[in-house]
């Protein structure tokens, strides 16, 4: 599994992967309604965000995006036929390492508040802690997971 920093030429492929997932599926139109477009992702990657691509045998199979200013992992998505092969874990490691390198002590992410979802269990398995269910606003009902930097990561 190779994980590399995403380039602007990867954005269309990232949208293809995002719209391929079965859990938390959204169409390009639904994503655009949230203000997430190829142009907005390109602008985001030019600021305080970083994205990574996971490749297996030369094929892009997943991606992750993290935002240093918000101290969050914006998303991790893997093509369904490649789930369970380590891409998500490798992408999470890249995102966490980068966020810690930005001097953050705590990071967070949101996911669906349903323990039967793959993502929910995946985050728990990687030592993320459910800290709240968002009560109101745009993300009402979503589960908020957080992770604190470990002492061994302080030296990183």
N, C-alpha and C positions, 0 to 999 in steps of 0.2 A: 504494500500500500504506500503510495507516494502522496504526500500532502504538500501543496505548494501555494504560495500567495496568488490570489486571483488577479487577473488583469482585466482591463476594460473589454478585451475581446472575449472574455468568458461570460459576460452578462447575459447574452441570449441563452446560452447553455444553462445558466443558473435558473432562468425562468422556466426552461423546459423541465429541469429537475423539480423545481418547486411545484409545478402544475401536474407532475406525475404521481405525487404521493397519494396514498389512499386515506390515511388518517390526516385530519386537518386539511383536506383538499380545498383548494381555491383555484378558480379559473383565472386567466390573465385579466379578464374584465373585473372580477371581484378584487383582485390585488390592486388593479389600477384605481378602483373606487377608494381604496385606502391611501392612495397617493404613492403607491409603489410601482414605479415604471422603470424601464431601462435607463431613462435620463436621470431619474431621482437616485437610482443606485449608483450610477457613474458619479454623480455629484457627491454622494455620501462617501464613496470610496476615496474621493479626493480630499476629504476632511479628516474627521476623527474616527473613522471606521477602517476596519480591515476585513478582508474575506479570504477564505481558503478553499481550494478545490482538492478533493480526494480523487485519486486516479488509481485504477486497478487494471493492469495489463494495457496501459495506454488509453483507457476509456475513463472519462469523467463520470464518477458515480455519485458524488455528493458535494455539498458545499456548506460553509458556515459563514456567518457575518457577526462581528462584534463591534460595539460602539464604546470607545474609551470614555467619552464625556458622560455618557449615561451609565457607565459601568455595567453594561448588559450584553448578553449574547442575544442578538436579534433573531437568529434562527439557525437551525441545523436541519438539512434535508438530504435524504439519501434515496436514490432510485429504488423502488420496491424490490426489484429482483436482486439487489445487492445488500438488502438489510441483513444484519446478523453476521457480516463479514469483516467488521472492524472499522468501517469507514466513519461511522458516527463517533466512535470512541477516539479515533485519530483526529478528527476534526475538532472535537471538544477539547482535546489536549492542546491543539494548536491555539484555539481561541483563548483558553484559560491562561496558557503561558504568555500570550501576547498581552492580555489584560493585566496580569500580574506585573509584567515588564513596564506597564504604564504607571506603576506606583499605587495601584488600587489594593485595598485590604479586603474589600467585600464586593462581590459581583452578584448579579441576579439575572433571572430569565422568567418568562411567563409561558405557561402551557395550559392546555385544557385541564379542568379540574375533574378528571375521571381516572381513578387508579387503574382501570382496565386498559387505558391507552398505552401504547408502546413507549411513547416519549416520557410519560409520567414515571414509569418504572425504570426507564433508562437513566433519567436524571437521579433518581434515588440510588440506583446501583453505583453511580459515579460520585456518591457522597454529597449530592446536593440536598439541602434541607427544605422541606415545605415550610414556609414561614407565615403565609397568609393566603386567604382567598380574597381577591380584590373585591371590595364591597360596592364600589360605584364607578361611574365614568365609562370611558370607552372600552376598558378591559374588565368590566364587572363580571364576576364569576370565574375568572381565570385563576389558576394556581400560580402563586409566586414562589419560586425556589431561590435560595441564596446559597452562596458558598464563601467562606472566609479563607484567606490565604493561610496556608500552613507554615509553621516555623521554617521548615526546610526550603520553602519557596521564597522566604525573605531574602535569602542570599542570591537568588536568581537575578 
